[in-house]
Amino acid sequence: MNRQVSLALGMCCLIAAAVLGYVAFDSYKTEADKVEAQKELLQGPVVGRLLPGLAKGLETTTPTTTKICGAISVGTAVAGMMFLILAASAPKHSPQ
């Protein structure tokens, strides 16, 4: 594999890792926003008086999307770094 191919694959892997990392973060943030909205609803004037303390038990859980995209993002970032190291250590192709 020559230097240009290794460099291109490394950059593609790093871009894919960044996109997957954003998807993982956005998925977690969406889940946290939903839980926060539920807490506000349960602490409202009507439900809060009828069922006091109900909102204390709600906690944000990590969605499966966050776990999977996060794991793939880390693996893709490591692969991208390895390709970039391979590109940096490859000998320059001399024109003939």
Secondary structure, DSSP 4 states (H G I P E B T S, - for coil): --HHHHHHHHHHHHHHHHHHHHHHHHHHHHHHHHHHHHHHHHTSHHHHHHSTTGGGG------HHHHHHHHHHHHHHHHHHHHHHHHHHSPPPPP-
